[in-house]
């Protein structure tokens, strides 16, 4: 149950369409369920404003399905699953009618996307096409949390005119997620153009001396542009979540 649902519940009581006892019973539901291998958190949305997300890596397909069902049975309308295995996606497709899966980002979504209630637009920009799996994780995360997302893919600094051709989108964004591997220069360039917060995501894309994304990470951490913050390597989910928080302030 999230803040919106709590408000709706209280509104029903205020209008006389629900008894106080029924409302109390609803609010007294256990905050989590012990499945043995996991404890789904049903009050995450109430505490943090965003419901729990399932991290699919390291979980069996059966575990992912059981956690998903537990969250839905306790009122979570949309469930985001990141880093899913194809086997888990296949099992959920067999058992859940409103499940969708993106093979590129390995993101699964159960239920419909919510109404877009963010204050503005979130721009997700990548240095290259190879960064798209991380970018889609960020974009889909932001969409699950009710944001309008604009995708600008393959606009890296090797061809600077590509990002300069999207100045309208850059200047009208409320938050920008800049995703790049190699030397990670895209975040600094966008940070020097935009008047909004920029969340930099280093990716593990690059040749040997990129050290699996460490080169891009260090470049982004040392950005000379103001207003650039950095999340972990390949952490599209973290960037999308943070961008959503900013866009809902």
TORKOL-4160 file (C-alpha; in steps of 0.2 Angstrom, whole numbers, padded with zeros to 4 digits, m for minus):
249
<pt num="1" X="0000" Y="0000" Z="0000"/>
<pt num="2" X="0007" Y="0017" Z="m0005"/>
<pt num="3" X="0003" Y="0035" Z="0000"/>
<pt num="4" X="m0010" Y="0037" Z="m0014"/>
<pt num="5" X="m0019" Y="0021" Z="m0008"/>
<pt num="6" X="m0019" Y="0027" Z="0010"/>
<pt num="7" X="m0026" Y="0044" Z="0005"/>
<pt num="8" X="m0040" Y="0035" Z="m0005"/>
<pt num="9" X="m0044" Y="0024" Z="0010"/>
<pt num="10" X="m0045" Y="0039" Z="0022"/>
<pt num="11" X="m0056" Y="0048" Z="0009"/>
<pt num="12" X="m0068" Y="0033" Z="0008"/>
<pt num="13" X="m0069" Y="0034" Z="0027"/>
<pt num="14" X="m0072" Y="0053" Z="0027"/>
<pt num="15" X="m0086" Y="0051" Z="0014"/>
<pt num="16" X="m0094" Y="0038" Z="0024"/>
<pt num="17" X="m0091" Y="0024" Z="0010"/>
<pt num="18" X="m0080" Y="0014" Z="0022"/>
<pt num="19" X="m0082" Y="0010" Z="0040"/>
<pt num="20" X="m0068" Y="0015" Z="0052"/>
<pt num="21" X="m0066" Y="m0004" Z="0057"/>
<pt num="22" X="m0064" Y="m0009" Z="0039"/>
<pt num="23" X="m0051" Y="0004" Z="0037"/>
<pt num="24" X="m0042" Y="m0001" Z="0053"/>
<pt num="25" X="m0042" Y="m0019" Z="0047"/>
<pt num="26" X="m0035" Y="m0014" Z="0030"/>
<pt num="27" X="m0021" Y="m0004" Z="0039"/>
<pt num="28" X="m0017" Y="m0018" Z="0051"/>
<pt num="29" X="m0011" Y="m0030" Z="0037"/>
<pt num="30" X="0006" Y="m0037" Z="0040"/>
<pt num="31" X="0020" Y="m0026" Z="0033"/>
<pt num="32" X="0028" Y="m0041" Z="0025"/>
<pt num="33" X="0026" Y="m0060" Z="0022"/>
<pt num="34" X="0039" Y="m0073" Z="0026"/>
<pt num="35" X="0041" Y="m0084" Z="0011"/>
<pt num="36" X="0056" Y="m0093" Z="0019"/>
<pt num="37" X="0068" Y="m0087" Z="0005"/>
<pt num="38" X="0062" Y="m0069" Z="0005"/>
<pt num="39" X="0051" Y="m0057" Z="0015"/>
<pt num="40" X="0042" Y="m0046" Z="0002"/>
<pt num="41" X="0039" Y="m0028" Z="0009"/>
<pt num="42" X="0021" Y="m0023" Z="0007"/>
<pt num="43" X="0024" Y="m0006" Z="0016"/>
<pt num="44" X="0039" Y="0000" Z="0005"/>
<pt num="45" X="0027" Y="0011" Z="m0005"/>
<pt num="46" X="0020" Y="0019" Z="0011"/>
<pt num="47" X="0037" Y="0022" Z="0019"/>
<pt num="48" X="0047" Y="0028" Z="0003"/>
<pt num="49" X="0033" Y="0033" Z="m0009"/>
<pt num="50" X="0039" Y="0019" Z="m0021"/>
<pt num="51" X="0034" Y="0000" Z="m0020"/>
<pt num="52" X="0047" Y="m0014" Z="m0019"/>
<pt num="53" X="0056" Y="m0019" Z="m0034"/>
<pt num="54" X="0062" Y="m0037" Z="m0037"/>
<pt num="55" X="0080" Y="m0039" Z="m0041"/>
<pt num="56" X="0080" Y="m0055" Z="m0052"/>
<pt num="57" X="0098" Y="m0059" Z="m0053"/>
<pt num="58" X="0103" Y="m0074" Z="m0042"/>
<pt num="59" X="0084" Y="m0079" Z="m0039"/>
<pt num="60" X="0077" Y="m0095" Z="m0047"/>
<pt num="61" X="0062" Y="m0093" Z="m0059"/>
<pt num="62" X="0050" Y="m0100" Z="m0045"/>
<pt num="63" X="0057" Y="m0088" Z="m0032"/>
<pt num="64" X="0053" Y="m0073" Z="m0044"/>
<pt num="65" X="0036" Y="m0079" Z="m0047"/>
<pt num="66" X="0031" Y="m0082" Z="m0029"/>
<pt num="67" X="0038" Y="m0065" Z="m0024"/>
<pt num="68" X="0028" Y="m0057" Z="m0038"/>
<pt num="69" X="0012" Y="m0066" Z="m0033"/>
<pt num="70" X="0014" Y="m0061" Z="m0015"/>
<pt num="71" X="0016" Y="m0042" Z="m0019"/>
<pt num="72" X="0001" Y="m0043" Z="m0031"/>
<pt num="73" X="m0010" Y="m0052" Z="m0018"/>
<pt num="74" X="m0006" Y="m0038" Z="m0006"/>
<pt num="75" X="m0012" Y="m0024" Z="m0018"/>
<pt num="76" X="0004" Y="m0019" Z="m0027"/>
<pt num="77" X="m0003" Y="m0015" Z="m0045"/>
<pt num="78" X="0013" Y="m0014" Z="m0054"/>
<pt num="79" X="0029" Y="m0025" Z="m0051"/>
<pt num="80" X="0046" Y="m0021" Z="m0058"/>
<pt num="81" X="0058" Y="m0035" Z="m0060"/>
<pt num="82" X="0076" Y="m0030" Z="m0065"/>
<pt num="83" X="0090" Y="m0042" Z="m0071"/>
<pt num="84" X="0078" Y="m0056" Z="m0075"/>
<pt num="85" X="0084" Y="m0072" Z="m0082"/>
<pt num="86" X="0075" Y="m0078" Z="m0098"/>
<pt num="87" X="0070" Y="m0093" Z="m0089"/>
<pt num="88" X="0061" Y="m0083" Z="m0076"/>
<pt num="89" X="0053" Y="m0072" Z="m0089"/>
<pt num="90" X="0046" Y="m0088" Z="m0098"/>
<pt num="91" X="0039" Y="m0094" Z="m0082"/>
<pt num="92" X="0030" Y="m0078" Z="m0078"/>
<pt num="93" X="0023" Y="m0077" Z="m0096"/>
<pt num="94" X="0015" Y="m0094" Z="m0093"/>
<pt num="95" X="0007" Y="m0089" Z="m0076"/>
<pt num="96" X="0004" Y="m0070" Z="m0077"/>
<pt num="97" X="m0007" Y="m0063" Z="m0091"/>
<pt num="98" X="m0001" Y="m0045" Z="m0089"/>
<pt num="99" X="0017" Y="m0048" Z="m0089"/>
<pt num="100" X="0029" Y="m0040" Z="m0101"/>
<pt num="101" X="0048" Y="m0043" Z="m0104"/>
<pt num="102" X="0061" Y="m0033" Z="m0113"/>
<pt num="103" X="0075" Y="m0045" Z="m0118"/>
<pt num="104" X="0087" Y="m0030" Z="m0121"/>
<pt num="105" X="0087" Y="m0024" Z="m0103"/>
<pt num="106" X="0081" Y="m0040" Z="m0095"/>
<pt num="107" X="0067" Y="m0030" Z="m0086"/>
<pt num="108" X="0050" Y="m0037" Z="m0083"/>
<pt num="109" X="0035" Y="m0028" Z="m0079"/>
<pt num="110" X="0019" Y="m0035" Z="m0071"/>
<pt num="111" X="0003" Y="m0024" Z="m0073"/>
<pt num="112" X="0000" Y="m0008" Z="m0082"/>
<pt num="113" X="0011" Y="0007" Z="m0081"/>
<pt num="114" X="0004" Y="0020" Z="m0069"/>
<pt num="115" X="m0002" Y="0037" Z="m0074"/>
<pt num="116" X="0012" Y="0050" Z="m0078"/>
<pt num="117" X="0012" Y="0061" Z="m0063"/>
<pt num="118" X="0030" Y="0067" Z="m0063"/>
<pt num="119" X="0033" Y="0086" Z="m0064"/>
<pt num="120" X="0042" Y="0086" Z="m0080"/>
<pt num="121" X="0052" Y="0075" Z="m0092"/>
<pt num="122" X="0066" Y="0064" Z="m0089"/>
<pt num="123" X="0079" Y="0063" Z="m0103"/>
<pt num="124" X="0089" Y="0046" Z="m0105"/>
<pt num="125" X="0104" Y="0049" Z="m0116"/>
<pt num="126" X="0117" Y="0036" Z="m0121"/>
<pt num="127" X="0135" Y="0038" Z="m0128"/>
<pt num="128" X="0132" Y="0023" Z="m0140"/>
<pt num="129" X="0120" Y="0010" Z="m0145"/>
<pt num="130" X="0130" Y="m0003" Z="m0134"/>
<pt num="131" X="0124" Y="0007" Z="m0119"/>
<pt num="132" X="0105" Y="0004" Z="m0123"/>
<pt num="133" X="0103" Y="m0011" Z="m0111"/>
<pt num="134" X="0107" Y="0000" Z="m0096"/>
<pt num="135" X="0098" Y="0014" Z="m0103"/>
<pt num="136" X="0082" Y="0004" Z="m0105"/>
<pt num="137" X="0083" Y="m0002" Z="m0087"/>
<pt num="138" X="0084" Y="0016" Z="m0082"/>
<pt num="139" X="0070" Y="0022" Z="m0094"/>
<pt num="140" X="0058" Y="0008" Z="m0089"/>
<pt num="141" X="0061" Y="0011" Z="m0071"/>
<pt num="142" X="0057" Y="0029" Z="m0073"/>
<pt num="143" X="0041" Y="0024" Z="m0082"/>
<pt num="144" X="0035" Y="0012" Z="m0069"/>
<pt num="145" X="0036" Y="0026" Z="m0056"/>
<pt num="146" X="0025" Y="0037" Z="m0067"/>
<pt num="147" X="0037" Y="0048" Z="m0077"/>
<pt num="148" X="0037" Y="0054" Z="m0095"/>
<pt num="149" X="0054" Y="0048" Z="m0103"/>
<pt num="150" X="0062" Y="0055" Z="m0118"/>
<pt num="151" X="0076" Y="0043" Z="m0126"/>
<pt num="152" X="0091" Y="0050" Z="m0135"/>
<pt num="153" X="0102" Y="0036" Z="m0140"/>
<pt num="154" X="0119" Y="0036" Z="m0148"/>
<pt num="155" X="0123" Y="0054" Z="m0145"/>
<pt num="156" X="0140" Y="0052" Z="m0139"/>
<pt num="157" X="0155" Y="0064" Z="m0140"/>
<pt num="158" X="0163" Y="0055" Z="m0155"/>
<pt num="159" X="0150" Y="0065" Z="m0165"/>
<pt num="160" X="0146" Y="0080" Z="m0155"/>
<pt num="161" X="0134" Y="0087" Z="m0167"/>
<pt num="162" X="0122" Y="0073" Z="m0162"/>
<pt num="163" X="0119" Y="0079" Z="m0145"/>
<pt num="164" X="0119" Y="0097" Z="m0151"/>
<pt num="165" X="0104" Y="0093" Z="m0162"/>
<pt num="166" X="0094" Y="0089" Z="m0147"/>
<pt num="167" X="0096" Y="0105" Z="m0137"/>
<pt num="168" X="0077" Y="0107" Z="m0136"/>
<pt num="169" X="0075" Y="0091" Z="m0126"/>
<pt num="170" X="0091" Y="0094" Z="m0116"/>
<pt num="171" X="0085" Y="0112" Z="m0111"/>
<pt num="172" X="0067" Y="0107" Z="m0107"/>
<pt num="173" X="0071" Y="0091" Z="m0096"/>
<pt num="174" X="0069" Y="0091" Z="m0077"/>
<pt num="175" X="0082" Y="0078" Z="m0075"/>
<pt num="176" X="0094" Y="0070" Z="m0087"/>
<pt num="177" X="0102" Y="0053" Z="m0086"/>
<pt num="178" X="0118" Y="0052" Z="m0095"/>
<pt num="179" X="0124" Y="0034" Z="m0099"/>
<pt num="180" X="0141" Y="0030" Z="m0107"/>
<pt num="181" X="0155" Y="0018" Z="m0107"/>
<pt num="182" X="0173" Y="0021" Z="m0114"/>
<pt num="183" X="0179" Y="0037" Z="m0106"/>
<pt num="184" X="0162" Y="0042" Z="m0100"/>
<pt num="185" X="0163" Y="0060" Z="m0107"/>
<pt num="186" X="0145" Y="0062" Z="m0111"/>
<pt num="187" X="0140" Y="0066" Z="m0093"/>
<pt num="188" X="0152" Y="0081" Z="m0093"/>
<pt num="189" X="0146" Y="0088" Z="m0110"/>
<pt num="190" X="0128" Y="0086" Z="m0105"/>
<pt num="191" X="0132" Y="0094" Z="m0088"/>
<pt num="192" X="0139" Y="0109" Z="m0097"/>
<pt num="193" X="0123" Y="0111" Z="m0107"/>
<pt num="194" X="0109" Y="0108" Z="m0096"/>
<pt num="195" X="0101" Y="0118" Z="m0081"/>
<pt num="196" X="0094" Y="0103" Z="m0072"/>
<pt num="197" X="0102" Y="0089" Z="m0062"/>
<pt num="198" X="0112" Y="0076" Z="m0072"/>
<pt num="199" X="0113" Y="0058" Z="m0066"/>
<pt num="200" X="0128" Y="0050" Z="m0074"/>
<pt num="201" X="0129" Y="0031" Z="m0077"/>
<pt num="202" X="0145" Y="0023" Z="m0081"/>
<pt num="203" X="0144" Y="0007" Z="m0091"/>
<pt num="204" X="0155" Y="m0008" Z="m0093"/>
<pt num="205" X="0156" Y="m0005" Z="m0112"/>
<pt num="206" X="0174" Y="m0002" Z="m0118"/>
<pt num="207" X="0190" Y="m0010" Z="m0123"/>
<pt num="208" X="0203" Y="m0018" Z="m0110"/>
<pt num="209" X="0209" Y="m0002" Z="m0102"/>
<pt num="210" X="0191" Y="0003" Z="m0098"/>
<pt num="211" X="0192" Y="m0010" Z="m0084"/>
<pt num="212" X="0174" Y="m0015" Z="m0085"/>
<pt num="213" X="0168" Y="0003" Z="m0083"/>
<pt num="214" X="0180" Y="0009" Z="m0070"/>
<pt num="215" X="0187" Y="0022" Z="m0082"/>
<pt num="216" X="0170" Y="0029" Z="m0086"/>
<pt num="217" X="0166" Y="0029" Z="m0067"/>
<pt num="218" X="0182" Y="0039" Z="m0063"/>
<pt num="219" X="0179" Y="0051" Z="m0077"/>
<pt num="220" X="0161" Y="0055" Z="m0072"/>
<pt num="221" X="0166" Y="0057" Z="m0053"/>
<pt num="222" X="0179" Y="0069" Z="m0059"/>
<pt num="223" X="0168" Y="0079" Z="m0070"/>
<pt num="224" X="0172" Y="0097" Z="m0071"/>
<pt num="225" X="0153" Y="0101" Z="m0075"/>
<pt num="226" X="0143" Y="0106" Z="m0060"/>
<pt num="227" X="0127" Y="0097" Z="m0056"/>
<pt num="228" X="0133" Y="0080" Z="m0061"/>
<pt num="229" X="0131" Y="0065" Z="m0049"/>
<pt num="230" X="0136" Y="0047" Z="m0052"/>
<pt num="231" X="0128" Y="0030" Z="m0048"/>
<pt num="232" X="0137" Y="0013" Z="m0049"/>
<pt num="233" X="0143" Y="0005" Z="m0065"/>
<pt num="234" X="0128" Y="m0002" Z="m0076"/>
<pt num="235" X="0116" Y="0004" Z="m0062"/>
<pt num="236" X="0102" Y="0010" Z="m0074"/>
<pt num="237" X="0089" Y="0005" Z="m0060"/>
<pt num="238" X="0097" Y="0017" Z="m0048"/>
<pt num="239" X="0098" Y="0031" Z="m0060"/>
<pt num="240" X="0080" Y="0029" Z="m0065"/>
<pt num="241" X="0074" Y="0028" Z="m0047"/>
<pt num="242" X="0083" Y="0044" Z="m0042"/>
<pt num="243" X="0078" Y="0053" Z="m0057"/>
<pt num="244" X="0060" Y="0049" Z="m0053"/>
<pt num="245" X="0062" Y="0055" Z="m0035"/>
<pt num="246" X="0069" Y="0072" Z="m0042"/>
<pt num="247" X="0055" Y="0073" Z="m0054"/>
<pt num="248" X="0041" Y="0071" Z="m0041"/>
<pt num="249" X="0048" Y="0084" Z="m0029"/>
